[in-house]
Amino acid sequence: MLWSEETVAVLKQVVKEKLDLSVSVTDQQLLELIEQEVFAYPFETYSTAGQKHQLIMRLFHSFRGLDILQPLVDNPAVTEIMINRYDQIFIEREGRVSLADVKFESKEKLEDVIQAIVAKVNRAVNEANPIVDARLLDGSRVNVVLPPVALDGAVMTIRKFPESPLTLRDLMGKGALTEEAASFLIKLVQAKYNVFIGGGTGSGKTTFLNALSQYIPDDERIITIEDSAELQIRTVPNLVRLETRNANTEGKGEISIRDLIRSSLRMRPNRIIVGEVRGAEALDMLAALNTGHDGSLSTGHANSTTDMLSRLETMVLSGASLPVDVVRKQICSAIDVMIHLQRLRDRSRRVTEISEVAGIEDGEVKLNRLYEFVETGEDAGGRVVGELRPTGNTLIHTEKLAMAGIAL
């Protein structure tokens, strides 16, 4: 740290006193005022122009940005920011988590930043509604938990996404999948197979969905449905993005994923993309896929493909009293291919399985495993060595490929 927090506090108070709160001040005017005060401040030691610029931006962000978080948000190497409390902030860089050398000046300042973030996306978080999902203006995902649920003070987690979404070519370069598997998946997307992507937290599900969506033909109409908007689909001009809304302070006005799925069916979509299914909306998603909206994509949390199927059953049953065999038939009719992603012990993200939903056998959903990740060891740096290999099984249901005129 090139300056003390006491210096920052003094300068902040001076700027605050000189701001005319009765009139709106532009960003440029605020910046000029801060520069004036910094250059006039009697520093005890010599400060370079670069150091003074950093201090100026630190002060500016405390008024208009995300305070001490702004440099972390602006740093492309930082992929996750975890605020456990106002004076304990961890960051993830290149898959490794470390304690950052910054902290908020007080609990109140952290709470002010949280309120500013959620207000910009028309969300509210308070003691009555202490948990909220939001996003930054750059699309980064934000989760907030306030006391009394969070025992040590407000907690905020920011998951950042790259400015330009990664392509399948980028993911191949990172070793996430092979060129053969990527080519296979591209053909499935183009032929309108319904694809479901499963994986654990931080395994790269949203990134992978973004990469696959780039191969949707640009003459189709796409509806995306999310809790908080994260998807970055830039190749389809006829795109409608929908986002859920929380209930207001009176408990009214909530718009859920189920509501948005039902509404999307009246919007003439070619494909529906549900960012993530977590609960009873799974039934509506399956119903949508079974009513002619082929080529749809979605994601969900699970430890394996088999586990994802079980979770889908549980989610559907949480919203409807249906026999289990009926639910399984719905899943088999709706989902064609399941992809599983995993974050390995070396922190790399890999596709570990691609399976076709083959049908029902003895009352259970039968999977036809097409590709699986085979580990062959570790290199000198501890990185897992292995690749996604074909199992030798072939795709059973090839009707959509034939209808699209695509050959494997």
VEXTI-976051 format. One record per residue: residue in three letters; x, y, z of N, C-alpha, C in turn. Coordinates in steps of 0.02 Angstrom, whole numbers, plus 50000, padded with zeros to 5 digits. Example, Ala and Ser with C-alpha at 12.3 -4.5 7.8 and 13.67 -1.06 7.14 Angstrom:
! VEXTI-976051
ALA  50660  49716  50390  50615  49775  50390  50660  49835  50390
SER  50642  49888  50354  50684  49947  50357  50645  50002  50394
END
This chain:
! VEXTI-976051
MET  50043  49941  50000  50000  50000  50000  50045  50061  50000
LEU  50034  50108  49954  50077  50167  49946  50056  50224  49991
TRP  49999  50218  50023  49974  50271  50067  49933  50237  50122
SER  49926  50273  50177  49890  50244  50234  49814  50254  50225
GLU  49776  50212  50259  49704  50221  50258  49683  50286  50292
GLU  49725  50309  50339  49711  50373  50371  49713  50430  50320
THR  49763  50426  50275  49769  50477  50222  49708  50476  50177
VAL  49687  50416  50158  49627  50409  50116  49566  50438  50151
ALA  49559  50423  50215  49501  50448  50253  49501  50524  50257
VAL  49560  50554  50269  49565  50627  50273  49546  50659  50207
LEU  49575  50634  50152  49561  50662  50086  49487  50653  50067
LYS  49460  50595  50085  49390  50582  50069  49345  50632  50105
GLN  49361  50646  50168  49321  50694  50206  49327  50764  50178
VAL  49387  50783  50155  49397  50849  50126  49356  50856  50062
VAL  49359  50805  50020  49321  50806  49957  49246  50809  49971
LYS  49224  50770  50020  49153  50767  50038  49128  50836  50061
GLU  49170  50870  50099  49150  50936  50124  49146  50988  50068
LYS  49187  50979  50016  49188  51027  49962  49136  51012  49908
LEU  49107  50953  49910  49054  50936  49862  48991  50974  49880
ASP  48961  51004  49830  48897  51038  49840  48842  50987  49830
LEU  48815  50960  49885  48766  50906  49881  48699  50929  49852
SER  48690  50995  49846  48627  51020  49820  48624  51017  49744
VAL  48682  51007  49712  48684  51002  49639  48717  50937  49619
SER  48699  50911  49561  48730  50849  49538  48799  50864  49510
VAL  48846  50823  49526  48915  50832  49505  48932  50776  49455
THR  48959  50794  49397  48976  50744  49347  49039  50707  49369
ASP  49051  50650  49339  49111  50611  49354  49174  50653  49342
GLN  49174  50691  49287  49232  50732  49270  49244  50786  49323
GLN  49191  50818  49346  49198  50870  49397  49223  50840  49462
LEU  49197  50781  49481  49220  50748  49541  49294  50729  49536
LEU  49314  50704  49478  49383  50684  49466  49430  50745  49472
GLU  49409  50801  49444  49450  50862  49447  49457  50886  49519
LEU  49404  50882  49558  49407  50903  49628  49454  50858  49668
ILE  49450  50793  49655  49495  50746  49690  49567  50759  49671
GLU  49580  50769  49607  49649  50784  49584  49676  50845  49619
GLN  49635  50896  49623  49655  50959  49655  49676  50948  49727
GLU  49637  50908  49764  49652  50896  49834  49713  50851  49843
VAL  49720  50801  49800  49778  50756  49806  49843  50794  49792
PHE  49844  50835  49740  49905  50872  49723  49922  50925  49776
ALA  49871  50947  49814  49883  50998  49866  49899  50966  49934
TYR  49892  50900  49940  49900  50867  50004  49975  50863  50024
PRO  49992  50878  50086  50063  50878  50108  50086  50807  50127
PHE  50104  50767  50078  50129  50699  50092  50195  50703  50130
GLU  50204  50656  50177  50266  50655  50216  50325  50631  50175
THR  50313  50587  50127  50366  50561  50083  50349  50577  50011
TYR  50400  50574  49969  50391  50591  49898  50345  50539  49865
SER  50298  50563  49826  50253  50519  49789  50260  50533  49714
THR  50266  50480  49675  50272  50487  49603  50204  50505  49573
ALA  50204  50525  49510  50141  50541  49475  50097  50479  49470
GLY  50129  50421  49459  50091  50358  49455  50057  50340  49520
GLN  50093  50351  49576  50064  50337  49642  50006  50384  49657
LYS  50014  50447  49638  49960  50495  49650  49899  50478  49607
HIS  49911  50454  49546  49855  50434  49503  49816  50376  49534
GLN  49852  50327  49563  49819  50271  49596  49776  50295  49655
LEU  49803  50343  49692  49766  50370  49749  49704  50408  49725
ILE  49711  50447  49671  49655  50483  49642  49599  50435  49622
MET  49617  50380  49588  49567  50331  49567  49537  50295  49627
ARG  49578  50282  49678  49552  50250  49739  49498  50294  49771
LEU  49511  50360  49774  49461  50405  49802  49400  50411  49757
PHE  49411  50414  49692  49355  50419  49645  49309  50359  49651
HIS  49339  50299  49655  49299  50238  49660  49261  50235  49726
SER  49288  50267  49778  49252  50266  49842  49188  50307  49839
PHE  49184  50355  49791  49124  50395  49782  49078  50366  49728
ARG  49107  50344  49673  49066  50325  49615  49071  50251  49595
GLY  49123  50217  49615  49132  50148  49593  49117  50098  49648
LEU  49158  50047  49651  49149  49994  49701  49201  49998  49756
ASP  49226  50059  49767  49275  50072  49820  49336  50028  49809
ILE  49360  49994  49860  49422  49955  49854  49415  49895  49807
LEU  49353  49876  49791  49343  49819  49746  49355  49836  49673
GLN  49351  49900  49656  49354  49919  49585  49417  49895  49550
PRO  49478  49905  49580  49538  49879  49547  49537  49803  49538
LEU  49506  49767  49585  49502  49695  49579  49454  49675  49523
VAL  49398  49712  49518  49350  49700  49464  49381  49715  49396
ASP  49422  49768  49393  49453  49788  49330  49512  49744  49310
ASN  49538  49705  49357  49596  49662  49344  49573  49598  49309
PRO  49591  49588  49245  49567  49528  49209  49594  49463  49237
ALA  49649  49465  49275  49678  49404  49304  49638  49378  49363
VAL  49598  49422  49395  49557  49401  49452  49490  49375  49426
THR  49475  49313  49443  49414  49281  49418  49358  49277  49470
GLU  49375  49282  49534  49324  49280  49586  49346  49323  49645
ILE  49298  49359  49673  49311  49402  49732  49264  49379  49787
MET  49292  49360  49845  49252  49333  49900  49261  49376  49962
ILE  49209  49414  49979  49212  49457  50038  49178  49420  50095
ASN  49217  49394  50143  49190  49357  50199  49163  49405  50253
ARG  49196  49462  50259  49173  49518  50301  49211  49579  50277
TYR  49196  49636  50306  49222  49699  50278  49299  49701  50277
ASP  49331  49667  50324  49404  49669  50328  49438  49604  50308
GLN  49402  49561  50273  49431  49497  50250  49407  49482  50180
ILE  49450  49493  50131  49432  49484  50061  49481  49435  50028
PHE  49454  49383  49998  49495  49334  49962  49482  49342  49887
ILE  49533  49327  49847  49526  49330  49774  49552  49265  49744
GLU  49523  49247  49687  49548  49190  49649  49583  49216  49587
ARG  49646  49193  49577  49685  49212  49519  49719  49149  49492
GLU  49705  49133  49428  49732  49072  49396  49716  49010  49437
GLY  49655  49008  49463  49632  48949  49499  49654  48945  49571
ARG  49695  48992  49595  49719  48990  49663  49689  49046  49704
VAL  49668  49030  49765  49635  49078  49809  49686  49106  49859
SER  49686  49172  49867  49732  49204  49915  49697  49263  49948
LEU  49724  49283  50006  49697  49341  50042  49721  49405  50009
ALA  49675  49449  49992  49694  49513  49961  49719  49562  50014
ASP  49762  49609  49993  49790  49656  50041  49749  49720  50045
VAL  49684  49713  50037  49639  49771  50042  49581  49754  50088
LYS  49550  49805  50116  49491  49794  50158  49450  49858  50159
PHE  49385  49851  50173  49341  49908  50179  49355  49944  50244
GLU  49341  50009  50245  49355  50048  50305  49307  50031  50362
SER  49248  50004  50345  49199  49987  50397  49146  49940  50369
LYS  49106  49911  50414  49050  49870  50393  49000  49911  50353
GLU  48992  49974  50374  48943  50018  50340  48962  50031  50268
LYS  49027  50040  50255  49049  50054  50187  49036  49993  50142
LEU  49049  49933  50167  49035  49872  50128  48960  49869  50113
GLU  48918  49883  50162  48846  49879  50152  48822  49933  50103
ASP  48855  49991  50103  48838  50043  50054  48853  50020  49983
VAL  48911  49988  49974  48930  49962  49908  48880  49908  49886
ILE  48861  49864  49932  48812  49812  49916  48746  49842  49893
GLN  48722  49892  49929  48658  49923  49911  48663  49957  49843
ALA  48720  49987  49828  48730  50020  49763  48728  49969  49707
ILE  48758  49910  49718  48760  49858  49667  48690  49831  49653
VAL  48654  49813  49705  48588  49781  49694  48537  49832  49667
ALA  48545  49896  49686  48497  49946  49663  48503  49956  49587
LYS  48563  49948  49560  48573  49959  49488  48538  49907  49445
VAL  48521  49849  49475  48486  49797  49437  48416  49786  49466
ASN  48390  49838  49499  48322  49837  49526  48309  49778  49574
ARG  48358  49764  49616  48350  49714  49668  48352  49749  49736
ALA  48329  49713  49786  48331  49740  49855  48356  49687  49902
VAL  48398  49707  49950  48423  49660  50000  48422  49696  50067
ASN  48393  49662  50118  48387  49692  50184  48378  49635  50235
GLU  48364  49652  50297  48356  49600  50348  48297  49554  50334
ALA  48245  49582  50304  48186  49541  50288  48199  49496  50228
ASN  48243  49518  50183  48261  49479  50124  48337  49479  50118
PRO  48372  49438  50161  48444  49445  50168  48486  49411  50115
ILE  48456  49375  50069  48494  49340  50017  48471  49364  49948
VAL  48517  49383  49905  48498  49406  49839  48553  49389  49788
ASP  48532  49375  49727  48577  49367  49670  48571  49429  49627
ALA  48626  49457  49607  48626  49517  49565  48684  49511  49515
ARG  48700  49566  49483  48756  49567  49435  48783  49637  49430
LEU  48846  49641  49410  48876  49705  49396  48858  49725  49325
LEU  48872  49788  49307  48855  49812  49241  48895  49776  49187
ASP  48953  49748  49204  48993  49711  49155  48971  49638  49148
GLY  48918  49618  49185  48892  49550  49181  48917  49503  49235
SER  48963  49526  49277  48989  49482  49331  48932  49463  49378
ARG  48933  49401  49400  48880  49375  49444  48895  49394  49517
VAL  48844  49417  49553  48852  49438  49623  48802  49401  49667
ASN  48827  49375  49722  48784  49345  49773  48796  49381  49839
VAL  48742  49400  49872  48748  49437  49935  48708  49401  49990
VAL  48739  49396  50049  48704  49370  50108  48717  49419  50165
LEU  48663  49444  50195  48669  49493  50249  48654  49462  50317
PRO  48675  49494  50372  48652  49473  50438  48576  49479  50441
PRO  48542  49440  50482  48569  49394  50532  48589  49326  50505
VAL  48577  49314  50439  48596  49250  50410  48672  49242  50410
ALA  48707  49295  50390  48780  49295  50391  48803  49319  50460
LEU  48833  49275  50498  48846  49289  50569  48901  49341  50581
ASP  48950  49346  50535  49006  49391  50546  49001  49456  50506
GLY  48943  49471  50480  48935  49531  50440  48918  49513  50368
ALA  48906  49564  50328  48885  49554  50258  48937  49513  50219
VAL  48912  49467  50179  48954  49424  50136  48935  49437  50064
MET  48986  49446  50021  48973  49456  49950  49024  49416  49909
THR  48999  49383  49858  49041  49344  49813  49029  49368  49742
ILE  49083  49385  49707  49079  49410  49639  49114  49361  49592
ARG  49077  49331  49547  49105  49287  49496  49112  49327  49431
LYS  49173  49336  49409  49186  49377  49349  49186  49333  49287
PHE  49168  49364  49231  49170  49330  49166  49213  49371  49119
PRO  49248  49339  49072  49290  49377  49025  49247  49424  48982
GLU  49277  49481  48961  49241  49529  48919  49216  49496  48855
SER  49258  49455  48825  49238  49418  48766  49229  49345  48786
PRO  49170  49316  48774  49159  49247  48795  49208  49199  48761
LEU  49230  49149  48799  49277  49100  48771  49242  49058  48718
THR  49279  49039  48667  49253  48997  48614  49273  48924  48628
LEU  49244  48879  48590  49265  48809  48596  49339  48801  48578
ARG  49362  48842  48532  49433  48841  48513  49476  48860  48573
ASP  49454  48912  48611  49491  48932  48672  49491  48875  48723
LEU  49433  48842  48731  49428  48788  48779  49471  48728  48759
MET  49476  48716  48693  49520  48663  48669  49593  48680  48686
GLY  49610  48745  48679  49678  48766  48695  49695  48757  48768
LYS  49644  48760  48811  49654  48750  48883  49650  48677  48903
GLY  49637  48633  48854  49634  48562  48868  49567  48538  48896
ALA  49515  48581  48890  49450  48562  48918  49417  48506  48879
LEU  49429  48504  48814  49402  48450  48772  49444  48445  48709
THR  49434  48390  48672  49472  48379  48611  49437  48408  48550
GLU  49472  48415  48496  49443  48442  48435  49388  48396  48409
GLU  49398  48330  48416  49348  48282  48392  49282  48291  48431
ALA  49287  48296  48498  49227  48305  48539  49194  48372  48524
ALA  49233  48424  48514  49206  48490  48499  49168  48489  48433
SER  49196  48457  48383  49163  48451  48317  49098  48413  48323
PHE  49097  48361  48365  49037  48322  48376  48982  48365  48408
LEU  49001  48404  48459  48952  48446  48494  48925  48502  48449
ILE  48968  48530  48407  48946  48583  48361  48892  48556  48315
LYS  48901  48495  48290  48851  48465  48246  48785  48453  48282
LEU  48789  48433  48346  48728  48422  48385  48690  48487  48395
VAL  48726  48542  48409  48693  48607  48418  48661  48629  48353
GLN  48696  48622  48298  48669  48643  48234  48609  48601  48213
ALA  48608  48538  48234  48553  48493  48217  48495  48497  48268
LYS  48499  48542  48315  48446  48555  48364  48435  48498  48414
TYR  48489  48467  48437  48484  48421  48493  48477  48462  48557
ASN  48436  48439  48603  48429  48472  48668  48487  48449  48712
VAL  48526  48497  48735  48588  48481  48772  48583  48509  48842
PHE  48600  48467  48892  48600  48488  48962  48670  48481  48989
ILE  48695  48535  49019  48763  48538  49044  48762  48536  49120
GLY  48795  48486  49149  48797  48480  49222  48869  48487  49247
GLY  48875  48500  49312  48941  48506  49342  48937  48539  49410
GLY  48992  48538  49446  48995  48568  49512  49004  48643  49507
THR  49005  48676  49566  49016  48748  49569  49085  48765  49541
GLY  49087  48815  49497  49150  48837  49469  49180  48791  49417
SER  49141  48744  49390  49167  48697  49341  49165  48726  49270
GLY  49132  48783  49260  49131  48814  49194  49069  48802  49153
LYS  49013  48789  49186  48951  48773  49150  48928  48831  49106
THR  48925  48891  49135  48901  48949  49098  48948  48966  49040
THR  49013  48961  49053  49063  48973  49001  49054  48924  48943
PHE  49041  48861  48959  49033  48810  48907  48968  48821  48869
LEU  48915  48840  48904  48852  48854  48870  48861  48912  48821
ASN  48896  48965  48843  48911  49021  48799  48948  48999  48737
ALA  48997  48955  48747  49037  48931  48690  48995  48892  48640
LEU  48951  48848  48666  48908  48808  48622  48858  48853  48585
SER  48833  48904  48619  48781  48947  48589  48806  48985  48528
GLN  48871  48990  48520  48899  49026  48463  48888  48989  48397
TYR  48866  48926  48403  48855  48886  48342  48780  48880  48326
ILE  48738  48917  48361  48667  48920  48343  48661  48962  48279
PRO  48626  48938  48228  48619  48977  48166  48592  49047  48180
ASP  48618  49097  48144  48601  49166  48160  48532  49188  48134
ASP  48495  49142  48101  48429  49160  48078  48374  49136  48124
GLU  48393  49112  48184  48344  49086  48232  48328  49138  48285
ARG  48271  49129  48319  48250  49173  48374  48263  49137  48440
ILE  48303  49168  48482  48324  49137  48545  48296  49176  48604
ILE  48269  49140  48654  48247  49170  48716  48292  49143  48772
THR  48326  49187  48809  48366  49165  48866  48330  49183  48930
ILE  48332  49138  48979  48297  49147  49043  48347  49133  49098
GLU  48357  49183  49143  48407  49176  49195  48385  49209  49260
ASP  48413  49186  49315  48403  49218  49380  48436  49287  49380
SER  48498  49289  49359  48532  49353  49348  48572  49345  49283
ALA  48564  49393  49238  48589  49387  49170  48665  49377  49168
GLU  48688  49321  49141  48759  49306  49136  48779  49285  49065
LEU  48732  49257  49029  48748  49230  48962  48770  49286  48915
GLN  48818  49270  48873  48845  49318  48825  48837  49290  48754
ILE  48777  49292  48728  48764  49266  48661  48767  49326  48613
ARG  48817  49325  48569  48829  49383  48526  48825  49368  48452
THR  48809  49306  48435  48808  49287  48365  48737  49282  48336
VAL  48686  49289  48380  48617  49284  48358  48583  49352  48365
PRO  48564  49385  48310  48533  49451  48316  48463  49450  48345
ASN  48424  49397  48331  48355  49393  48356  48355  49360  48425
LEU  48376  49400  48474  48387  49375  48542  48345  49414  48592
VAL  48309  49379  48636  48271  49410  48690  48299  49384  48756
ARG  48319  49429  48800  48349  49410  48864  48299  49425  48920
LEU  48282  49374  48959  48235  49382  49014  48270  49367  49080
GLU  48251  49405  49132  48282  49396  49198  48228  49397  49251
THR  48236  49355  49302  48186  49351  49356  48185  49415  49397
ARG  48132  49424  49436  48127  49481  49481  48106  49457  49550
ASN  48139  49483  49601  48120  49466  49670  48057  49502  49691
ALA  48026  49476  49742  47967  49509  49770  47987  49575  49803
ASN  47940  49622  49805  47954  49686  49838  47948  49678  49914
THR  47954  49734  49949  47953  49732  50023  47886  49707  50050
GLU  47834  49710  50009  47768  49685  50030  47757  49612  50010
GLY  47809  49582  49982  47804  49512  49961  47767  49502  49895
LYS  47760  49555  49856  47724  49551  49792  47771  49567  49734
GLY  47748  49547  49675  47784  49566  49614  47839  49518  49593
GLU  47845  49461  49625  47897  49413  49606  47882  49384  49537
ILE  47934  49378  49496  47929  49345  49431  47983  49291  49431
SER  47961  49228  49430  48008  49172  49436  48028  49145  49368
ILE  48074  49099  49368  48096  49066  49306  48037  49028  49276
ARG  47994  48999  49318  47934  48964  49292  47890  49012  49253
ASP  47880  49072  49281  47839  49122  49246  47869  49140  49179
LEU  47935  49149  49178  47969  49169  49116  47967  49114  49063
ILE  47974  49051  49085  47971  48995  49037  47903  48992  49005
ARG  47851  48999  49046  47782  48996  49019  47770  49054  48971
SER  47794  49114  48989  47785  49171  48945  47824  49164  48881
SER  47884  49135  48885  47926  49128  48825  47894  49085  48771
LEU  47851  49039  48791  47818  48995  48742  47771  49035  48696
ARG  47751  49095  48718  47707  49137  48677  47747  49188  48636
MET  47813  49181  48637  47855  49231  48604  47887  49203  48540
ARG  47861  49148  48516  47884  49115  48455  47960  49102  48454
PRO  47986  49068  48505  48058  49052  48505  48073  48992  48461
ASN  48132  48993  48430  48158  48932  48399  48192  48889  48452
ARG  48227  48923  48498  48260  48888  48553  48252  48928  48617
ILE  48248  48891  48673  48245  48922  48739  48307  48901  48777
ILE  48342  48950  48804  48402  48935  48844  48389  48956  48916
VAL  48387  48908  48960  48377  48921  49032  48446  48918  49064
GLY  48469  48977  49090  48537  48981  49117  48553  48926  49167
GLU  48507  48915  49214  48518  48863  49264  48451  48843  49295
VAL  48439  48778  49300  48379  48755  49334  48398  48732  49404
ARG  48358  48753  49453  48374  48738  49523  48316  48707  49561
GLY  48255  48715  49534  48197  48692  49572  48140  48670  49529
ALA  48080  48689  49550  48019  48665  49517  48013  48687  49444
GLU  48052  48738  49424  48049  48761  49354  48075  48707  49305
ALA  48108  48655  49332  48131  48600  49289  48073  48568  49251
LEU  48013  48564  49284  47955  48535  49251  47934  48577  49191
ASP  47934  48644  49199  47915  48688  49144  47966  48685  49088
MET  48031  48679  49107  48083  48674  49056  48073  48610  49014
LEU  48061  48554  49048  48050  48491  49012  47988  48495  48968
ALA  47936  48527  48994  47874  48535  48954  47888  48576  48891
ALA  47929  48629  48899  47945  48671  48842  47985  48632  48789
LEU  48031  48591  48812  48072  48551  48765  48029  48498  48731
ASN  47976  48477  48764  47933  48426  48735  47878  48455  48692
THR  47878  48521  48682  47826  48552  48640  47857  48583  48578
GLY  47909  48552  48553  47936  48573  48489  47992  48623  48489
HIS  48019  48640  48548  48073  48689  48550  48140  48653  48554
ASP  48157  48620  48499  48219  48582  48496  48279  48629  48493
GLY  48336  48602  48512  48397  48641  48509  48408  48684  48571
SER  48371  48670  48623  48377  48711  48683  48435  48688  48727
LEU  48460  48735  48768  48518  48722  48810  48502  48743  48881
SER  48531  48708  48930  48522  48727  49000  48578  48698  49041
THR  48584  48720  49104  48635  48695  49149  48605  48678  49217
GLY  48643  48639  49256  48622  48622  49323  48681  48598  49364
HIS  48675  48601  49430  48728  48580  49476  48722  48505  49491
ALA  48777  48469  49483  48778  48398  49501  48850  48373  49501
ASN  48860  48315  49532  48927  48286  49537  48942  48237  49481
SER  48891  48216  49445  48900  48169  49389  48838  48172  49345
THR  48842  48140  49287  48783  48139  49243  48726  48102  49275
THR  48741  48046  49306  48689  48006  49341  48657  48047  49397
ASP  48699  48082  49434  48675  48125  49488  48631  48181  49460
MET  48649  48207  49401  48609  48261  49371  48540  48236  49353
LEU  48534  48175  49328  48469  48146  49313  48427  48140  49377
SER  48458  48118  49431  48422  48110  49494  48399  48178  49520
ARG  48442  48228  49513  48425  48296  49536  48367  48324  49494
LEU  48368  48312  49429  48313  48335  49387  48247  48304  49409
GLU  48248  48239  49425  48188  48206  49450  48163  48239  49514
THR  48209  48251  49560  48191  48282  49624  48162  48352  49614
MET  48194  48390  49568  48169  48458  49555  48099  48458  49526
VAL  48086  48412  49479  48020  48408  49450  47969  48388  49503
LEU  47986  48338  49544  47939  48314  49595  47926  48366  49649
SER  47972  48414  49658  47961  48467  49707  47906  48515  49686
GLY  47889  48514  49621  47838  48560  49596  47775  48526  49571
ALA  47775  48460  49570  47716  48424  49545  47714  48354  49573
SER  47653  48331  49587  47644  48263  49613  47634  48216  49554
LEU  47689  48193  49526  47687  48148  49468  47721  48082  49485
PRO  47699  48028  49454  47734  47964  49464  47806  47970  49437
VAL  47853  47937  49470  47923  47942  49450  47934  47918  49379
ASP  47898  47865  49358  47908  47840  49290  47885  47891  49237
VAL  47834  47931  49254  47812  47984  49208  47866  48038  49202
VAL  47896  48056  49259  47949  48107  49259  48008  48083  49217
ARG  48026  48019  49225  48083  47993  49187  48069  47992  49112
LYS  48007  47977  49093  47989  47979  49022  47994  48050  48995
GLN  47973  48099  49037  47978  48169  49017  48051  48188  49004
ILE  48095  48167  49050  48167  48182  49043  48195  48152  48980
CYS  48177  48089  48967  48202  48054  48907  48177  48086  48843
SER  48115  48110  48844  48088  48142  48784  48117  48211  48772
ALA  48135  48245  48828  48156  48315  48822  48231  48323  48810
ILE  48272  48284  48843  48345  48294  48839  48377  48240  48795
ASP  48418  48263  48748  48451  48217  48702  48521  48199  48726
VAL  48559  48248  48746  48630  48237  48764  48646  48274  48828
MET  48686  48241  48871  48708  48272  48934  48784  48277  48934
ILE  48808  48335  48954  48879  48348  48958  48896  48360  49032
HIS  48950  48329  49056  48970  48342  49125  49039  48374  49127
LEU  49044  48429  49165  49107  48465  49175  49131  48455  49246
GLN  49197  48457  49254  49225  48446  49320  49286  48489  49329
ARG  49295  48513  49390  49356  48549  49408  49402  48500  49443
LEU  49458  48484  49410  49502  48433  49436  49547  48459  49492
ARG  49585  48415  49522  49626  48434  49580  49680  48486  49563
ASP  49699  48492  49499  49748  48543  49480  49714  48609  49463
ARG  49648  48612  49477  49606  48672  49466  49589  48684  49393
SER  49607  48637  49349  49587  48644  49279  49515  48621  49271
ARG  49481  48651  49222  49411  48633  49209  49409  48591  49146
ARG  49379  48532  49151  49378  48485  49094  49307  48458  49082
VAL  49293  48442  49020  49234  48402  49004  49254  48330  49020
THR  49217  48298  49065  49236  48230  49086  49189  48177  49059
GLU  49131  48198  49031  49085  48149  49003  49036  48181  48955
ILE  49024  48147  48900  48970  48165  48854  48928  48102  48844
SER  48864  48105  48862  48821  48046  48858  48756  48062  48823
GLU  48731  48014  48787  48665  48020  48755  48613  47989  48802
VAL  48556  48023  48808  48500  47994  48845  48465  47946  48798
ALA  48477  47881  48810  48457  47830  48761  48384  47809  48767
GLY  48355  47813  48828  48286  47791  48837  48275  47762  48906
ILE  48221  47725  48913  48204  47694  48978  48217  47619  48973
GLU  48251  47593  49024  48263  47520  49027  48252  47497  49098
ASP  48206  47451  49108  48188  47426  49175  48169  47483  49222
GLY  48134  47532  49195  48110  47588  49235  48161  47642  49250
GLU  48224  47632  49228  48277  47681  49240  48297  47715  49175
VAL  48321  47777  49181  48346  47813  49122  48412  47782  49102
LYS  48417  47762  49039  48478  47730  49014  48521  47781  48978
LEU  48586  47783  48995  48633  47828  48963  48679  47790  48915
ASN  48691  47819  48858  48738  47792  48809  48800  47836  48811
ARG  48851  47814  48847  48911  47855  48856  48951  47858  48791
LEU  48963  47919  48767  48997  47928  48703  49070  47949  48711
TYR  49083  47992  48759  49152  48014  48773  49162  48014  48849
GLU  49223  47999  48870  49239  48002  48941  49312  48024  48950
PHE  49324  48060  49004  49392  48085  49017  49434  48029  49047
VAL  49492  48018  49017  49538  47966  49040  49601  47999  49064
GLU  49616  47992  49129  49677  48022  49158  49735  47974  49149
THR  49793  48002  49129  49853  47960  49119  49910  47978  49166
GLY  49899  48025  49212  49951  48043  49261  49955  48118  49272
GLU  50014  48140  49295  50026  48211  49307  50093  48230  49277
ASP  50099  48294  49255  50164  48317  49230  50206  48343  49288
ALA  50265  48369  49273  50311  48392  49325  50283  48449  49366
GLY  50237  48487  49337  50208  48543  49374  50146  48525  49413
GLY  50127  48461  49414  50069  48438  49451  50004  48443  49412
ARG  50008  48461  49348  49947  48466  49307  49924  48397  49285
VAL  49860  48385  49290  49831  48321  49271  49838  48311  49195
VAL  49864  48253  49176  49872  48236  49105  49818  48187  49086
GLY  49783  48200  49033  49729  48156  49010  49690  48190  48956
GLU  49643  48154  48926  49602  48185  48874  49533  48151  48870
LEU  49488  48186  48837  49421  48160  48827  49422  48113  48767
ARG  49409  48049  48780  49415  47998  48728  49347  47968  48710
PRO  49338  47950  48647  49276  47916  48629  49273  47846  48660
THR  49215  47826  48681  49207  47760  48713  49200  47704  48662
GLY  49187  47721  48599  49173  47671  48549  49099  47663  48535
ASN  49057  47688  48581  48985  47688  48569  48967  47741  48518
THR  48916  47728  48479  48893  47777  48429  48826  47806  48450
LEU  48811  47864  48423  48748  47898  48437  48690  47855  48412
ILE  48642  47843  48455  48585  47800  48437  48533  47840  48398
HIS  48514  47898  48426  48461  47938  48395  48492  47988  48347
THR  48490  47971  48282  48521  48013  48231  48470  48049  48187
GLU  48406  48046  48208  48353  48074  48165  48362  48149  48154
LYS  48380  48187  48207  48388  48259  48200  48446  48276  48154
LEU  48499  48238  48158  48556  48249  48113  48534  48238  48041
ALA  48496  48186  48029  48473  48170  47961  48427  48226  47935
MET  48382  48250  47979  48336  48303  47958  48374  48368  47942
ALA  48429  48380  47977  48469  48440  47965  48519  48431  47908
GLY  48523  48370  47882  48571  48358  47828  48642  48358  47850
ILE  48654  48339  47913  48721  48340  47942  48745  48268  47953
ALA  48804  48253  47930  48832  48186  47940  48887  48188  47993
LEU  48888  48139  48037  48940  48134  48087  49005  48111  48054
END
